[in-house]
Amino acid sequence: MIAHVVIGLSLRAEYSENFHRLLLACSILITIAAAISVIFLAPRMLDEAVFAEYGWQGGKPLLTYNGVLLAFSMVAGWKLRSTVEGRMLISWIALLWVLTSIHLIEGLQDIPVLSLLSYTLYSMGLHAFHIPLAALGALWLSPSTGLNSLDAKRGLLMINWDPCLHERIAKIMTAAVLIGIIMANVITANIAQHNELRPVTHADLEIRELLDTLPKDSIVYTENNHWGHIYDTPSRIQTTSMPTLGLLLVDETIHPLATSAIKYNNATKISQLGIDYAISSPIGSIGWTLAESRYWTIIEDIDGSRLWQFNPAGNSQQSTIATVDFDSCIGNCEARVDPWRDNRFQTLNEQYGELRAFIEEGANSLLNFELQRTAFVGSRICLFYESVGQHDEFYLSIGSQQTTVTSGSSGWHRHCFTLEMTHTTIDAGIEWDKSTSSSTWLNPSGLSGRGDRVLDTTGIRLHWLEIDV
C-alpha cells in the first residue's frame, strides 16, 4: 500500500481518476493500521526486547531462499523501470529491504513501534520477498499485460508498451519452472517417507492423546520446543510451555522455574509450582533428566515418547544414560551432527553433545558406549535410535549377548532387552544380513544446514543406551 501511495503521488492526475481514489483508500487504511499499532499494540512491547530468529532478514536468508529469483527480478526491474507497475513493485521490494535493517542498528529495539515491526518481519527472509519479486518477473515474461508506460519511447524489446523477453526465451523459462515444480513434488513425495525429518514423532502424537485421561486441572510440564508444543491441549489441563511465534501476550509463565526445578531435582519447588505430570519426546532433552531422576515415574512409554508422573516420595526407578564413545566410532561408524542439536536446551544438551553415530544400512560396525556406572545382570537396557529411511532388520550385540532389532518405518525407535550378565563397559556391535544394502536419497536438512550432507543413505543413527539402575 505504501509503495502504491508513493508511486501514485508522483503521477499526473490525467492518468486515471480511479487510480487516485485508490490512493486515498490506501492512505486511510494505512493511517488506521498505524494508529492501532501505536496506540494499542506497541505499548505492550515496552518491556519486550526484539527477537529475530533468522538474524538480518534481508541478508543471507534473502540470498539463500530467493537468490535465483532475485537475480532474474533485478533484470526485470531494470526493463520495467519506466512503467507504473514496475516502479510500484520495485518500491515494494525496496521498502521491505529497508525495514529489515531494524536488526542491524543497535537500540532500535527499544522503540516499541519498531520492536512491534520486527516481529511482523519475523520470517520475511523466507516468505515475504518472493511475492513482489515473482510479480515483477511475471510482468516481464508476459507480452500482453497492458502496462502503463511513463514515456512514449519504443525499443527493440517493446510490444504495446510492454517490455518483455523474446517469446522463445519466455517459453523456455516457463518450461524450466514447470519442470522444477514437478521435480520438487517428486522430491517431496520421496522425503515424505522419512519420518525422522519431522519435529515430532508418531509416538509423541499418541502420548498427547493420553492427556485427556489426566485428572482435571493437572499441570503438565512440556518442553518449550517443536515436540513440546501442543496445539490442541484439552481444556481441563494446563501445560507449562506454548509456541511463541510472532506476537504473543504472556502475563506470566512458570516454565523457566519448572525447567530449573526439574533439572536440579528440586522436588519442593516442583510441588510448589503444582506440576503433576510431564511429557517427553526422544527428540528433546528433558527426557534424559527425567530418566535419571528418582522423582519421576513413567506411566506410559510409546517408542521412547513418555508420559511421566511426579513422585514426591523420591522412590521411582532410575536409569543411567550411556552415550557413544566417539574414539571408538571408526570404520563403518560415522560421527555425524544431530539435525536437532540447535533446538534443544543447551544446558541440558551439553552433557550428550551434538554428534551421533551413524551406521549405513548393510555396513557392520563395532563401537563402545561410555558407561557411567556398572550395569548389573537382570537390568533392562534400551537402545534409542533413529531409522534414517526404512531399513531391514539388524542385530545388536552387547558383549556376547545378541538381539534382533526388527525392520521398521523411518523415525525414532526404542529397542529394549534384559542383560544376561554384569557389564562395567558396553561394547556394542551392529550387524546386518549379507544381502542388505543401503539406498540413496536427497536429504533436505543438508540444504538447510541442519544436516551434514544432501545426498544421504539409509541407515540408523544411534543416540544413547538407557539402563535401569
C-alpha positions as CSV (number, residue, x, y, z in Angstrom):
1,M,0.0,0.0,0.0
2,I,2.8,2.4,0.8
3,A,4.5,1.7,-2.5
4,H,1.2,2.3,-4.2
5,V,0.8,5.7,-2.5
6,V,4.4,6.8,-3.1
7,I,4.3,6.0,-6.9
8,G,0.7,7.2,-7.2
9,L,1.5,10.7,-5.8
10,S,4.3,11.1,-8.4
11,L,1.8,10.6,-11.3
12,R,-0.1,13.2,-13.1
13,A,-3.9,13.3,-12.5
14,E,-4.8,12.6,-16.1
15,Y,-3.5,9.0,-15.9
16,S,-6.6,7.9,-14.0
17,E,-9.2,9.4,-11.8
18,N,-9.9,5.9,-10.2
19,F,-6.2,5.5,-9.5
20,H,-6.2,8.5,-7.2
21,R,-9.4,7.2,-5.5
22,L,-7.5,4.0,-4.7
23,L,-4.6,6.1,-3.3
24,L,-7.0,7.8,-0.9
25,A,-8.4,4.5,0.2
26,C,-4.9,3.1,0.8
27,S,-3.9,6.1,2.7
28,I,-6.9,5.8,5.0
29,L,-6.2,2.1,5.7
30,I,-2.5,2.7,6.4
31,T,-3.4,5.5,8.8
32,I,-5.9,3.3,10.7
33,A,-3.4,0.4,10.9
34,A,-0.6,2.7,12.1
35,A,-2.9,4.2,14.8
36,I,-3.9,0.8,16.1
37,S,-0.2,-0.3,16.2
38,V,1.0,2.9,18.0
39,I,-1.9,3.2,20.5
40,F,-2.9,-0.3,21.3
41,L,-0.2,-2.8,20.3
42,A,3.2,-1.0,20.7
43,P,2.8,-0.1,24.4
44,R,2.5,-3.7,25.3
45,M,6.0,-4.3,24.0
46,L,7.7,-1.7,26.2
47,D,9.3,-4.5,28.2
48,E,9.8,-6.8,25.4
49,A,13.2,-7.0,23.6
50,V,13.3,-7.5,19.9
51,F,13.8,-11.2,19.0
52,A,14.8,-12.0,15.4
53,E,15.4,-15.8,15.0
54,Y,16.8,-15.5,11.5
55,G,19.1,-12.5,12.1
56,W,19.0,-9.9,9.4
57,Q,16.1,-11.0,7.3
58,G,17.1,-9.2,4.2
59,G,20.7,-10.5,4.2
60,K,21.7,-14.1,3.9
61,P,18.1,-15.5,4.2
62,L,17.1,-13.4,1.2
63,L,20.0,-14.7,-0.9
64,T,19.6,-18.2,0.3
65,Y,15.9,-18.6,-0.4
66,N,15.3,-16.1,-3.2
67,G,18.7,-15.7,-4.8
68,V,17.8,-17.0,-8.3
69,L,14.5,-15.2,-8.3
70,L,16.3,-12.0,-7.1
71,A,18.8,-12.1,-9.9
72,F,16.1,-12.5,-12.6
73,S,13.8,-9.9,-11.0
74,M,16.7,-7.3,-10.9
75,V,16.9,-7.6,-14.7
76,A,13.1,-7.4,-14.9
77,G,13.0,-4.3,-12.7
78,W,15.5,-2.5,-14.9
79,K,13.5,-3.3,-18.0
80,L,10.2,-2.2,-16.4
81,R,11.6,0.9,-14.6
82,S,9.6,3.1,-17.0
83,T,6.2,1.6,-16.1
84,V,3.9,2.5,-13.2
85,E,3.6,-1.2,-12.2
86,G,7.3,-1.8,-12.4
87,R,8.1,1.2,-10.2
88,M,5.5,0.2,-7.7
89,L,6.9,-3.3,-7.3
90,I,10.5,-2.0,-7.2
91,S,9.4,0.3,-4.4
92,W,7.6,-2.5,-2.6
93,I,10.8,-4.6,-2.6
94,A,13.0,-1.7,-1.6
95,L,10.7,-0.9,1.4
96,L,10.8,-4.5,2.6
97,W,14.6,-4.5,2.4
98,V,14.9,-1.2,4.3
99,L,12.6,-2.4,7.0
100,T,14.8,-5.4,7.7
101,S,17.6,-3.0,8.7
102,I,16.0,-2.8,12.1
103,H,18.0,-5.8,13.0
104,L,21.3,-4.1,12.1
105,I,21.0,-0.9,14.2
106,E,21.6,-1.3,17.9
107,G,19.0,0.4,20.1
108,L,16.0,0.4,17.6
109,Q,14.5,-2.5,19.6
110,D,13.9,0.0,22.4
111,I,11.3,1.8,20.3
112,P,8.0,0.0,20.8
113,V,6.7,0.6,17.3
114,L,9.9,-0.7,15.7
115,S,10.0,-3.6,18.1
116,L,6.5,-4.5,17.0
117,L,7.6,-4.2,13.4
118,S,10.5,-6.6,14.0
119,Y,8.0,-9.3,15.0
120,T,5.9,-8.7,11.9
121,L,9.1,-9.2,9.8
122,Y,9.8,-12.5,11.6
123,S,10.0,-14.7,8.6
124,M,10.5,-12.1,5.9
125,G,13.7,-13.8,4.6
126,L,11.7,-16.9,3.8
127,H,8.3,-15.7,2.7
128,A,7.6,-12.0,2.0
129,F,10.3,-11.1,-0.5
130,H,9.3,-13.7,-3.1
131,I,5.8,-12.2,-3.6
132,P,6.8,-8.8,-5.3
133,L,9.9,-10.5,-6.9
134,A,7.7,-13.1,-8.6
135,A,5.2,-10.5,-9.7
136,L,8.0,-8.4,-11.2
137,G,9.4,-11.3,-13.1
138,A,6.0,-12.4,-14.3
139,L,5.2,-8.9,-15.7
140,W,8.4,-9.0,-17.7
141,L,7.7,-12.5,-19.1
142,S,4.2,-11.6,-20.3
143,P,3.8,-9.6,-23.6
144,S,0.1,-8.7,-23.0
145,T,-0.3,-7.2,-19.6
146,G,-1.0,-3.7,-20.9
147,L,1.4,-1.9,-18.5
148,N,1.1,1.9,-18.0
149,S,4.2,3.4,-19.5
150,L,5.6,6.7,-18.2
151,D,7.1,7.7,-21.6
152,A,6.3,7.1,-25.3
153,K,9.6,5.7,-26.3
154,R,9.7,2.4,-28.2
155,G,12.6,0.0,-28.2
156,L,13.5,-3.4,-29.6
157,L,12.0,-5.1,-26.6
158,M,8.8,-3.2,-26.6
159,I,5.4,-4.7,-27.5
160,N,2.4,-2.4,-27.0
161,W,4.3,-0.6,-24.2
162,D,5.1,-3.9,-22.6
163,P,8.9,-4.6,-22.3
164,C,9.2,-8.3,-22.4
165,L,11.5,-11.2,-23.2
166,H,11.6,-12.9,-26.6
167,E,8.7,-15.4,-26.8
168,R,11.0,-18.4,-27.2
169,I,13.1,-17.4,-24.1
170,A,9.9,-16.8,-22.1
171,K,8.6,-20.3,-23.1
172,I,11.9,-21.9,-22.2
173,M,11.9,-20.2,-18.8
174,T,8.3,-21.2,-18.1
175,A,9.0,-24.8,-19.1
176,A,12.1,-24.8,-16.7
177,V,9.9,-23.5,-13.9
178,L,7.3,-26.2,-14.5
179,I,10.0,-28.9,-14.6
180,G,11.3,-27.5,-11.3
181,I,7.8,-27.7,-9.8
182,I,7.4,-31.3,-10.9
183,M,10.8,-32.2,-9.5
184,A,10.1,-30.5,-6.3
185,N,6.9,-32.5,-5.8
186,V,8.7,-35.8,-6.7
187,I,11.4,-34.9,-4.0
188,T,8.6,-34.0,-1.5
189,A,6.9,-37.4,-2.1
190,N,10.3,-39.1,-1.6
191,I,11.2,-37.3,1.7
192,A,7.6,-37.9,3.0
193,Q,8.7,-41.4,3.7
194,H,11.4,-40.1,6.1
195,N,9.7,-39.6,9.3
196,E,13.0,-38.8,11.1
197,L,12.8,-35.4,9.4
198,R,9.7,-34.5,11.4
199,P,9.9,-32.3,14.5
200,V,7.5,-34.7,16.3
201,T,7.3,-38.5,16.3
202,H,4.2,-40.6,15.8
203,A,4.6,-41.7,19.4
204,D,4.6,-38.1,20.5
205,L,1.2,-37.7,19.0
206,E,-0.1,-40.9,20.7
207,I,1.2,-39.7,24.1
208,R,-0.7,-36.4,23.6
209,E,-4.0,-38.2,23.2
210,L,-3.4,-39.6,26.8
211,L,-3.6,-36.1,28.2
212,D,-7.4,-36.4,28.0
213,T,-7.2,-39.1,30.7
214,L,-5.4,-37.0,33.3
215,P,-7.3,-35.5,36.3
216,K,-8.9,-32.1,35.8
217,D,-6.7,-29.1,36.4
218,S,-3.5,-31.1,36.1
219,I,-0.4,-29.1,35.2
220,V,1.8,-30.9,32.6
221,Y,5.4,-30.0,32.0
222,T,6.2,-29.8,28.3
223,E,9.4,-28.8,26.6
224,N,9.3,-25.3,25.0
225,N,10.1,-26.6,21.6
226,H,8.6,-28.2,18.5
227,W,8.0,-31.5,20.1
228,G,6.6,-30.0,23.3
229,H,4.1,-27.5,21.8
230,I,0.6,-28.9,22.0
231,Y,-1.8,-27.0,19.8
232,D,-5.0,-28.9,20.9
233,T,-4.4,-29.1,24.6
234,P,-7.5,-30.4,26.4
235,S,-9.3,-27.5,28.2
236,R,-9.3,-29.5,31.5
237,I,-5.4,-29.4,31.9
238,Q,-2.6,-26.8,31.6
239,T,0.8,-27.0,30.1
240,T,4.0,-25.1,31.1
241,S,5.0,-24.0,27.6
242,M,3.4,-22.6,24.4
243,P,4.5,-21.6,21.0
244,T,6.0,-18.0,20.9
245,L,6.0,-17.4,17.2
246,G,5.2,-13.8,16.3
247,L,3.2,-11.6,18.6
248,L,2.0,-13.2,21.9
249,L,1.0,-11.5,25.1
250,V,2.0,-13.6,28.1
251,D,1.1,-12.3,31.6
252,E,3.2,-14.8,33.4
253,T,4.8,-18.3,33.0
254,I,6.2,-20.9,35.3
255,H,8.1,-22.7,32.6
256,P,11.7,-21.4,33.4
257,L,11.2,-22.1,37.1
258,A,9.8,-25.6,36.3
259,T,12.7,-26.4,34.0
260,S,15.3,-25.4,36.6
261,A,13.5,-27.3,39.3
262,I,13.4,-30.5,37.2
263,K,17.0,-30.1,36.1
264,Y,18.2,-29.9,39.7
265,N,15.7,-32.4,41.2
266,N,14.2,-29.7,43.4
267,A,11.1,-31.6,44.5
268,T,9.9,-28.9,46.8
269,K,9.8,-26.3,44.0
270,I,8.1,-28.7,41.7
271,S,5.4,-29.3,44.3
272,Q,5.0,-25.5,44.9
273,L,4.5,-25.0,41.1
274,G,1.8,-27.6,41.2
275,I,3.3,-29.7,38.4
276,D,1.8,-33.2,38.4
277,Y,2.9,-34.7,35.1
278,A,5.4,-34.3,32.3
279,I,5.7,-35.5,28.7
280,S,9.0,-36.0,26.9
281,S,10.0,-36.8,23.3
282,P,13.1,-38.7,22.4
283,I,14.0,-35.8,20.1
284,G,14.2,-33.5,23.1
285,S,16.5,-33.4,26.1
286,I,14.3,-33.2,29.2
287,G,13.7,-37.0,29.0
288,W,17.3,-37.6,29.9
289,T,16.9,-35.7,33.1
290,L,13.6,-37.3,34.0
291,A,15.0,-40.8,33.4
292,E,17.9,-40.2,35.8
293,S,15.7,-38.7,38.5
294,R,14.1,-40.6,41.4
295,Y,11.2,-38.1,41.4
296,W,9.5,-39.1,38.2
297,T,7.7,-42.3,37.3
298,I,6.9,-43.5,33.8
299,I,3.2,-44.2,33.4
300,E,3.2,-44.6,29.6
301,D,6.0,-45.3,27.2
302,I,5.5,-45.5,23.4
303,D,8.7,-45.9,21.4
304,G,10.6,-43.5,23.6
305,S,7.9,-40.9,23.9
306,R,6.8,-40.9,27.6
307,L,4.2,-39.6,30.0
308,W,5.6,-39.1,33.5
309,Q,4.1,-38.6,36.9
310,F,5.7,-36.6,39.6
311,N,6.6,-38.7,42.6
312,P,7.4,-36.5,45.7
313,A,8.4,-39.6,47.7
314,G,11.5,-40.0,45.5
315,N,11.5,-43.7,45.1
316,S,11.0,-44.1,41.4
317,Q,13.1,-46.3,39.2
318,Q,16.2,-44.5,38.0
319,S,18.2,-45.0,34.8
320,T,21.7,-44.2,33.6
321,I,22.4,-42.9,30.2
322,A,25.3,-44.2,28.1
323,T,26.4,-42.3,25.0
324,V,28.7,-43.4,22.2
325,D,32.5,-43.1,22.8
326,F,33.4,-41.4,19.5
327,D,37.0,-42.5,19.8
328,S,35.7,-46.0,19.0
329,C,33.4,-44.8,16.2
330,I,35.7,-45.8,13.3
331,G,35.4,-47.8,10.1
332,N,31.7,-48.1,9.2
333,C,30.7,-45.9,12.1
334,E,30.5,-42.2,11.2
335,A,30.3,-39.4,13.8
336,R,27.7,-37.0,12.3
337,V,25.9,-33.9,13.6
338,D,22.5,-34.4,15.1
339,P,20.0,-32.4,13.0
340,W,18.1,-31.2,16.1
341,R,21.3,-30.1,18.0
342,D,20.5,-26.4,17.9
343,N,16.9,-26.8,19.0
344,R,17.5,-28.4,22.4
345,F,18.1,-26.7,25.8
346,Q,21.8,-26.0,25.6
347,T,22.3,-26.5,29.4
348,L,20.8,-30.0,29.1
349,N,22.4,-30.8,25.7
350,E,26.0,-30.1,26.8
351,Q,26.3,-33.5,28.6
352,Y,25.4,-35.5,25.5
353,G,27.0,-33.3,22.8
354,E,26.0,-32.6,19.2
355,L,27.3,-35.7,17.5
356,R,25.6,-39.0,16.9
357,A,26.9,-42.3,15.5
358,F,25.5,-43.2,12.1
359,I,25.7,-46.7,10.7
360,E,24.9,-47.1,7.0
361,E,22.4,-49.9,6.2
362,G,24.3,-53.1,5.3
363,A,27.6,-51.9,7.0
364,N,28.7,-53.9,10.1
365,S,30.3,-51.8,12.8
366,L,31.8,-52.1,16.4
367,L,31.7,-49.2,18.9
368,N,31.8,-48.5,22.6
369,F,29.3,-46.7,24.9
370,E,30.5,-44.6,27.8
371,L,29.0,-46.3,30.8
372,Q,28.8,-44.1,33.9
373,R,28.1,-46.9,36.4
374,T,28.0,-50.7,36.4
375,A,25.1,-52.3,34.6
376,F,24.1,-55.4,36.5
377,V,22.7,-58.7,35.3
378,G,18.9,-58.6,35.0
379,S,18.8,-54.8,34.3
380,R,16.7,-53.6,31.4
381,I,18.7,-51.9,28.7
382,C,17.2,-49.8,25.8
383,L,18.8,-48.5,22.7
384,F,17.3,-45.2,21.4
385,Y,17.9,-44.9,17.7
386,E,16.6,-43.3,14.5
387,S,15.8,-45.2,11.4
388,V,17.0,-43.0,8.6
389,G,14.7,-44.2,5.9
390,Q,13.1,-47.7,6.0
391,H,15.7,-50.4,6.5
392,D,16.0,-54.2,7.0
393,E,16.4,-55.8,10.4
394,F,19.8,-55.8,12.1
395,Y,21.5,-57.5,15.0
396,L,22.6,-55.6,18.1
397,S,25.4,-57.3,20.2
398,I,26.3,-56.3,23.8
399,G,29.3,-58.4,24.7
400,S,28.4,-62.0,23.9
401,Q,24.6,-61.3,24.0
402,Q,22.9,-60.7,20.7
403,T,19.3,-59.5,20.0
404,T,17.5,-58.9,16.8
405,V,16.1,-55.4,16.0
406,T,13.3,-55.8,13.6
407,S,12.9,-53.7,10.5
408,G,10.6,-50.7,10.9
409,S,9.5,-47.5,9.4
410,S,11.7,-44.4,9.4
411,G,11.8,-42.3,12.5
412,W,12.6,-42.7,16.2
413,H,12.5,-46.2,17.8
414,R,13.5,-47.8,21.1
415,H,14.7,-51.4,21.4
416,C,14.8,-53.0,24.9
417,F,16.1,-56.3,26.3
418,T,17.4,-57.7,29.6
419,L,21.1,-58.0,30.3
420,E,22.3,-61.6,30.9
421,M,25.5,-60.6,32.6
422,T,27.0,-57.7,34.5
423,H,28.9,-55.1,32.5
424,T,31.4,-52.4,33.5
425,T,31.8,-51.4,29.9
426,I,29.5,-51.6,27.0
427,D,31.0,-52.9,23.7
428,A,28.3,-52.9,21.1
429,G,28.2,-54.4,17.6
430,I,25.8,-53.7,14.7
431,E,25.5,-56.4,12.1
432,W,23.3,-56.8,9.0
433,D,22.5,-59.7,6.8
434,K,24.9,-60.0,3.8
435,S,22.1,-59.4,1.4
436,T,21.3,-56.0,3.0
437,S,22.3,-52.8,1.2
438,S,21.6,-49.1,1.6
439,S,19.7,-46.8,-0.8
440,T,20.4,-43.2,-1.6
441,W,18.0,-40.3,-1.0
442,L,18.0,-36.5,-1.1
443,N,18.2,-35.1,2.4
444,P,16.8,-31.5,2.7
445,S,18.4,-31.0,6.1
446,G,21.7,-30.8,4.3
447,L,20.4,-27.9,2.2
448,S,19.1,-26.0,5.3
449,G,22.3,-26.5,7.3
450,R,20.7,-28.8,10.0
451,G,22.3,-31.9,8.4
452,D,25.8,-32.5,7.1
453,R,25.0,-33.9,3.6
454,V,22.5,-33.5,0.8
455,L,22.9,-36.9,-0.9
456,D,22.3,-39.3,2.0
457,T,22.0,-43.1,2.5
458,T,19.6,-45.1,4.6
459,G,20.8,-46.5,7.9
460,I,20.5,-45.9,11.7
461,R,21.5,-43.0,13.9
462,L,22.4,-44.3,17.4
463,H,21.6,-41.8,20.2
464,W,22.0,-43.5,23.6
465,L,21.5,-46.5,25.8
466,E,19.3,-46.3,28.8
467,I,20.0,-48.8,31.6
468,D,18.0,-49.3,34.8
469,V,20.0,-49.0,38.0
